[in-house]
Amino acid sequence: MSVRAKEPMMIETWNFSLFNAGTVPGEQDPTPEQLQAAYSRYLRLWVDCERFGFDGVAFAEHHFTPTGLAPSTHLLVAAVAAQTSTLRLSTLGGVLPLHDARRFAEEVGMLDYLTQGRYEPGIAPGAGSVEARKAGLSTEDIRPRYHSGADLLRKAAEDPTVTHQDQFYNLDRVTLSPRIRPGTGDKIWVTAMSPESAAWGGRRGHKVCTAFLPTPEANALAQHYRDAVTDAGRPLDPRNLGLRRRVFVAGSDSEAEEKREAAIDVFRRDVQSLEAADNRIARLHSHPDDFAVGSPKTVTERLVEQCRAGGYGSLVAFTDFALFDHADLVRSHELIGTEVAPALRAAGLAEVRG
């Protein structure tokens, strides 16, 4: 069924960065100078997202690949928080199977206070079997480790004294410090590419963000999430559903398309190291539904249509999916923040579905 909202729910706008050094994976290893320049220019860009008008910034954790330079996303959250005051910050997501979940929960507690409550934890099982094997993990352990770590994090969000005993942990009334701020457990994001994963997040009261999926599949995933939330007796908030799309904006449609065509697609060059290492994701890599490229008006219309179709209250703009000239990337962020984001808020969702 669907329940008409008393007034339209606004669509929030988040930035999502893969974060690279501007070099082509497999062809050129970045030099220390290039790495330093990348960290410096991206830090300025993320801080500017607050001034541009983004609601939040989320960082992607990837390992063993030069395409992504954020193996420790919590460090980026702390760095950006120190130079901003209203911007919300998250990770999409922290790769729990590769973390000590106890320490991960302690870092969540630290970031609660370093960000003054602006941090929204994000967790994920990781970028597939390639990443797990390189980390020395059995692929069969990925999901069990992920679910175990998620359970530990939820316990820590409810009570700083944690008992958690399974094949991975043996904690008996261990007190974690600093205590996670009350309410943070309700702000945990999980990544989901299947209806089953979305329903799992919904039952636990988590936020869910998806990516790559064609619009019909994204709509179906969102409905599974809403059904699970409703069945668990939890309140529905469309902003807890995030639709990640690859977004690039320029002054006109022709300019945006020209610059997109000229930019090297980093996914296509390094699929074995990223989410696209999964065969299903690889098939979706070039699906047109995942791209919103054009003028602010064109991009806004496309994103509003997709968010409304699935009832997504958060649009997560994956902005550096290709090796754009950095000045063009900055301009795209400025147009998204100053023109697209306000239009998304004003358009909102016509109804809250349940």
C-alpha positions as CSV (number, residue, x, y, z in Angstrom):
1,M,0.0,0.0,0.0
2,S,1.0,3.6,-0.1
3,V,0.2,6.3,2.4
4,R,-0.1,9.9,1.2
5,A,2.3,12.1,3.1
6,K,0.9,15.3,4.7
7,E,3.5,17.2,2.8
8,P,6.3,16.2,0.4
9,M,9.4,14.7,1.9
10,M,12.5,16.4,0.6
11,I,15.2,14.5,-1.2
12,E,18.7,15.0,0.4
13,T,21.9,15.1,-1.6
14,W,25.1,13.3,-0.6
15,N,28.4,13.3,-2.3
16,F,30.2,9.9,-2.7
17,S,33.9,9.8,-3.7
18,L,36.0,6.9,-4.9
19,F,39.0,9.2,-4.6
20,N,41.9,8.6,-6.9
21,A,45.3,10.1,-7.8
22,G,44.3,10.9,-11.4
23,T,46.4,8.1,-12.9
24,V,45.3,5.2,-15.1
25,P,45.2,2.0,-13.1
26,G,47.5,-0.6,-14.5
27,E,49.4,1.9,-16.6
28,Q,51.0,4.3,-14.2
29,D,51.6,4.0,-10.5
30,P,51.1,7.4,-8.8
31,T,54.2,9.1,-7.5
32,P,54.5,10.4,-3.9
33,E,54.0,13.9,-5.3
34,Q,50.8,12.8,-7.2
35,L,49.5,11.2,-4.1
36,Q,50.1,14.3,-2.0
37,A,48.4,16.4,-4.5
38,A,45.4,14.1,-4.7
39,Y,44.9,14.1,-0.9
40,S,45.3,17.9,-0.8
41,R,42.9,18.7,-3.6
42,Y,40.2,16.2,-2.5
43,L,40.3,17.5,1.1
44,R,39.6,21.0,-0.2
45,L,36.8,19.6,-2.4
46,W,35.1,17.7,0.4
47,V,35.3,20.7,2.7
48,D,33.8,22.9,-0.1
49,C,30.9,20.5,-0.3
50,E,29.5,22.2,2.8
51,R,29.7,25.6,1.2
52,F,28.2,24.3,-2.0
53,G,25.2,22.9,-0.2
54,F,25.5,19.2,0.0
55,D,23.8,17.5,3.0
56,G,26.6,15.0,3.4
57,V,29.7,13.4,2.1
58,A,30.4,9.6,2.1
59,F,33.7,7.9,1.5
60,A,34.3,4.5,-0.2
61,E,36.6,2.1,1.6
62,H,38.6,-0.1,-0.9
63,H,41.8,-2.1,-0.5
64,F,44.7,-3.2,-2.7
65,T,43.9,-0.9,-5.6
66,P,45.4,2.4,-6.7
67,T,42.0,3.4,-8.0
68,G,40.8,4.1,-4.4
69,L,43.0,5.9,-1.9
70,A,40.9,5.5,1.2
71,P,41.7,2.2,2.9
72,S,40.9,4.0,6.2
73,T,37.8,6.1,5.6
74,H,37.5,7.0,9.3
75,L,40.7,9.1,8.9
76,L,39.0,11.1,6.1
77,V,35.9,11.6,8.2
78,A,38.0,13.1,11.0
79,A,40.0,15.3,8.7
80,V,36.9,16.8,7.0
81,A,35.0,17.1,10.3
82,A,37.8,19.3,11.6
83,Q,37.2,21.9,8.8
84,T,33.4,21.8,8.6
85,S,30.5,22.4,11.0
86,T,27.2,21.2,9.4
87,L,28.2,18.6,6.8
88,R,27.2,15.1,7.7
89,L,29.8,12.4,7.1
90,S,29.6,8.7,6.4
91,T,31.3,5.7,4.9
92,L,29.7,3.5,2.3
93,G,30.9,1.4,3.7
94,G,33.4,0.3,6.2
95,V,34.5,-3.2,5.2
96,L,33.7,-5.0,8.4
97,P,35.2,-8.4,7.5
98,L,38.6,-6.7,7.2
99,H,38.2,-4.9,10.6
100,D,38.4,-5.8,14.2
101,A,34.8,-5.0,14.9
102,R,35.5,-4.1,18.5
103,R,38.0,-1.5,17.4
104,F,35.6,-0.3,14.6
105,A,32.9,0.3,17.3
106,E,35.4,2.2,19.4
107,E,36.3,4.4,16.4
108,V,32.6,5.1,15.8
109,G,32.4,6.3,19.3
110,M,35.4,8.6,18.8
111,L,34.0,10.0,15.6
112,D,30.7,10.7,17.3
113,Y,32.5,13.3,19.3
114,L,35.1,14.5,16.8
115,T,32.2,15.3,14.5
116,Q,29.9,16.6,17.2
117,G,27.3,14.0,16.2
118,R,27.5,14.5,12.5
119,Y,28.9,11.0,11.8
120,E,26.6,8.3,10.4
121,P,28.5,4.9,10.4
122,G,28.5,2.9,7.3
123,I,29.2,-0.8,6.9
124,A,29.6,-3.2,4.0
125,P,30.8,-6.8,3.3
126,G,33.4,-5.4,0.9
127,A,34.2,-5.4,-2.8
128,G,33.9,-9.2,-3.4
129,S,36.1,-12.2,-3.4
130,V,39.2,-10.6,-4.9
131,E,39.6,-8.2,-2.0
132,A,38.9,-10.9,0.5
133,R,41.5,-13.3,-1.0
134,K,44.1,-10.6,-1.0
135,A,43.4,-9.9,2.6
136,G,44.0,-13.6,3.4
137,L,40.3,-14.3,4.1
138,S,38.3,-17.3,3.0
139,T,35.4,-16.1,0.8
140,E,33.1,-18.3,2.8
141,D,33.9,-16.2,5.9
142,I,33.0,-12.9,4.4
143,R,29.3,-12.8,5.2
144,P,29.6,-14.5,8.6
145,R,32.3,-12.0,9.6
146,Y,30.2,-9.1,8.3
147,H,27.1,-10.2,10.1
148,S,29.1,-10.8,13.3
149,G,30.7,-7.4,13.1
150,A,27.3,-5.8,12.5
151,D,25.9,-7.5,15.5
152,L,28.8,-6.3,17.7
153,L,28.4,-2.7,16.4
154,R,24.7,-2.7,17.2
155,K,25.3,-4.0,20.7
156,A,27.9,-1.4,21.3
157,A,25.5,1.3,20.1
158,E,23.0,0.1,22.7
159,D,25.3,-0.5,25.6
160,P,29.0,0.2,26.0
161,T,29.4,-3.1,27.9
162,V,29.4,-5.7,25.2
163,T,29.2,-9.5,25.4
164,H,29.7,-11.0,22.0
165,Q,30.8,-14.6,21.5
166,D,31.0,-16.5,18.2
167,Q,33.7,-18.0,16.0
168,F,35.3,-14.6,15.5
169,Y,35.0,-12.9,18.9
170,N,35.0,-13.8,22.5
171,L,34.0,-10.6,24.4
172,D,32.5,-11.1,27.9
173,R,31.2,-7.8,29.4
174,V,33.9,-5.8,27.8
175,T,33.4,-2.0,28.1
176,L,34.1,-0.1,25.0
177,S,35.2,3.6,25.3
178,P,34.3,6.2,24.4
179,R,30.6,5.3,24.6
180,I,28.8,5.6,21.3
181,R,26.5,8.6,21.4
182,P,22.8,7.7,21.9
183,G,20.9,7.6,18.6
184,T,24.0,6.8,16.5
185,G,22.7,3.2,16.2
186,D,19.7,4.5,14.3
187,K,22.0,6.2,11.7
188,I,24.0,3.2,10.5
189,W,24.1,2.9,6.7
190,V,24.5,-0.5,5.0
191,T,25.2,-1.1,1.3
192,A,22.8,-3.4,-0.5
193,M,22.7,-4.8,-4.0
194,S,20.0,-7.5,-3.5
195,P,16.5,-7.5,-2.0
196,E,17.6,-9.9,0.7
197,S,20.4,-7.5,1.8
198,A,18.0,-4.6,1.8
199,A,15.5,-6.5,3.9
200,W,18.2,-7.5,6.3
201,G,19.1,-3.8,6.8
202,G,15.4,-2.9,7.1
203,R,14.7,-5.4,9.9
204,R,17.7,-4.1,11.9
205,G,16.6,-0.5,11.5
206,H,19.5,0.5,9.4
207,K,19.7,2.9,6.5
208,V,20.3,1.3,3.1
209,C,22.2,2.6,0.0
210,T,22.3,0.8,-3.3
211,A,24.1,1.4,-6.6
212,F,24.3,0.4,-10.3
213,L,20.8,-1.2,-10.4
214,P,18.5,-0.4,-13.3
215,T,15.5,1.6,-12.1
216,P,13.0,-1.3,-11.9
217,E,15.4,-3.4,-9.8
218,A,16.2,-0.4,-7.6
219,N,12.4,0.1,-7.1
220,A,11.9,-3.5,-6.1
221,L,14.8,-3.4,-3.7
222,A,13.4,-0.3,-2.0
223,Q,10.0,-2.0,-1.6
224,H,11.6,-5.0,0.0
225,Y,13.3,-2.6,2.4
226,R,10.1,-0.8,3.3
227,D,8.3,-4.1,3.8
228,A,10.9,-5.3,6.2
229,V,10.9,-2.0,8.1
230,T,7.1,-2.2,8.4
231,D,7.1,-5.8,9.4
232,A,9.6,-5.0,12.1
233,G,7.3,-2.3,13.5
234,R,9.7,0.5,12.7
235,P,8.9,4.0,11.4
236,L,9.4,4.6,7.7
237,D,11.7,7.5,6.7
238,P,12.4,7.8,2.9
239,R,15.7,9.5,3.8
240,N,16.9,6.2,5.1
241,L,16.9,4.9,1.5
242,G,19.9,6.1,-0.6
243,L,20.1,5.8,-4.4
244,R,23.6,6.0,-5.6
245,R,24.0,7.3,-9.2
246,R,27.0,8.4,-11.2
247,V,26.6,12.1,-11.6
248,F,28.4,14.7,-13.6
249,V,27.1,18.2,-14.3
250,A,28.3,21.0,-16.6
251,G,26.8,24.2,-18.0
252,S,25.0,22.3,-20.9
253,D,24.1,18.8,-21.9
254,S,26.6,18.9,-24.8
255,E,29.5,20.1,-22.6
256,A,28.8,17.5,-19.9
257,E,28.6,14.7,-22.5
258,E,31.8,15.8,-24.2
259,K,33.7,15.9,-20.9
260,R,32.4,12.6,-19.8
261,E,33.4,11.0,-23.2
262,A,36.9,12.5,-22.8
263,A,37.4,11.1,-19.3
264,I,38.8,7.6,-18.7
265,D,36.3,5.4,-16.9
266,V,38.3,4.1,-14.0
267,F,35.8,1.2,-13.4
268,R,36.3,-0.1,-16.8
269,R,40.1,-0.1,-16.4
270,D,40.2,-1.7,-13.0
271,V,37.1,-3.8,-12.5
272,Q,38.9,-6.6,-10.8
273,S,39.8,-4.3,-7.8
274,L,36.4,-2.7,-7.4
275,E,32.8,-3.6,-6.7
276,A,32.5,-4.5,-10.4
277,A,34.6,-7.6,-9.7
278,D,31.3,-9.3,-9.0
279,N,30.1,-10.6,-12.4
280,R,26.5,-9.3,-11.8
281,I,27.8,-5.8,-11.0
282,A,30.1,-6.0,-14.0
283,R,27.1,-6.6,-16.3
284,L,25.4,-3.5,-14.8
285,H,28.5,-1.3,-15.1
286,S,27.4,0.5,-18.2
287,H,23.6,0.5,-17.7
288,P,22.2,3.9,-18.7
289,D,20.0,4.2,-15.6
290,D,23.1,4.6,-13.4
291,F,24.2,7.8,-15.1
292,A,22.9,11.3,-14.7
293,V,25.1,13.5,-16.9
294,G,24.1,16.9,-18.3
295,S,23.1,20.4,-17.4
296,P,21.7,21.0,-13.9
297,K,18.1,20.9,-15.3
298,T,18.6,17.7,-17.1
299,V,20.3,16.0,-14.2
300,T,17.7,17.2,-11.7
301,E,14.8,15.9,-13.8
302,R,16.5,12.5,-14.2
303,L,17.3,12.2,-10.5
304,V,13.9,13.4,-9.3
305,E,12.2,10.9,-11.6
306,Q,14.3,8.0,-10.3
307,C,14.1,8.9,-6.6
308,R,10.3,9.3,-6.8
309,A,9.9,6.0,-8.7
310,G,11.6,4.1,-5.9
311,G,10.7,6.3,-2.9
312,Y,14.4,7.2,-2.3
313,G,14.8,10.2,0.0
314,S,18.5,10.4,-0.3
315,L,20.4,10.8,-3.6
316,V,24.0,9.8,-3.3
317,A,26.0,11.4,-6.2
318,F,29.0,9.3,-7.2
319,T,31.0,12.2,-8.8
320,D,34.5,11.0,-9.6
321,F,33.6,7.8,-11.4
322,A,35.9,8.8,-14.3
323,L,39.2,10.7,-14.5
324,F,37.8,14.1,-15.0
325,D,40.0,17.2,-15.1
326,H,39.9,18.3,-11.5
327,A,38.7,21.8,-12.3
328,D,35.7,20.2,-14.2
329,L,35.1,18.0,-11.2
330,V,35.0,20.9,-8.8
331,R,32.6,22.8,-11.1
332,S,30.4,19.7,-11.3
333,H,30.3,19.6,-7.5
334,E,29.5,23.3,-7.3
335,L,26.6,22.9,-9.8
336,I,25.3,19.8,-7.9
337,G,25.4,21.6,-4.6
338,T,24.1,25.0,-5.7
339,E,21.5,24.0,-8.3
340,V,20.7,20.3,-8.3
341,A,20.5,19.8,-4.5
342,P,18.1,22.7,-3.9
343,A,15.9,21.5,-6.7
344,L,15.8,18.0,-5.3
345,R,14.8,19.3,-1.9
346,A,12.1,21.4,-3.4
347,A,10.7,18.6,-5.6
348,G,10.6,16.1,-2.8
349,L,8.8,12.8,-2.8
350,A,5.1,13.0,-3.5
351,E,4.2,10.1,-1.2
352,V,5.7,7.9,1.4
353,R,5.2,4.3,0.5
354,G,4.8,1.4,2.9
